[in-house]
Every structure is written in C-alpha cells, then in structure tokens.
C-alpha cells in the first residue's frame, strides 16, 4: 500500500472527531426495482445500508486490524461544506423488499482489501 490518506473533518460528529458515514460496497448498493404494485411508473429507488455510521478513524483502525495492514494518514481540519453525518435509513428497503444488511464493517474492510489485492489494476477492459 502506498500513499497517505488525508483525513479531513476533525471536530465533526463521531467519537473519534471525524464525520460519520456508512461504509459502502457492492453488497449494499443503490438499486432501482421494477414493481407492478407501485404506479405510476413501476419503479422504486432504494439507497440501502445498515443505518449505522462510523467515524473515519474507526474505519481506518478496523481496516488495519482485520487486514493486518497499516494505513498512514494525515489529519486535516474540517473543510467548509463537510457534513457531520451521512448514512442510509434502511427502513424502506426492509419494509418494501424485506432487505436488511448482513455484512459488518469488518466484512466490508476484509472483502474490499481482498478484492483490491487480487485486482491491483482494478477492472481491466
């Protein structure tokens, strides 16, 4: 791993002083589902997640722990416009689709690093 993660947002919403966001990966995505029971167009959109956010410091520590990888990071002040909290409300997905998140932050960190190690150039053409 190379480079340094620049972490902005000290003094924001979480216990570690960073903004709170929800880890996001392919297992929990943005979906549009066709439905005959929801007129007028039969399409519903869902932004799905666990409904639980984590501060960036917590995410970095979790990633490092589950993957046995150190992530160098530099802390910068919060920028104008940085939001304190941003994560999904999974209520609609559960009520309409019966969908709930099954993966944890640890799973997300482990799965994303395993994918990156196996695909160092990303998706190849």
C-alpha angles and dihedrals in degrees: 000000000000136000133035127275111232109214116198127183109066108173095031130125108299134080089251091054098251131109116277118241138157122251108245129199140150094279089066110036146148110284138185114197128193114231132177091202098060112068150212097049102001094236129117126183124214132188101197133194142126097281090235122107131200132202117249092247090057092047092051092048092048092048091049093047100048094042099036088232127131116225114202111215139178122211117224130180121269112274127227107272097023108138122225098220136015125164139130127272101221095193097103093047091051095045098044103029103021086236124150130169113262101179125084130215087259090054091049093050093047095044095046093049092047090052092048093048090051094044106036092165094046119229109355120215 
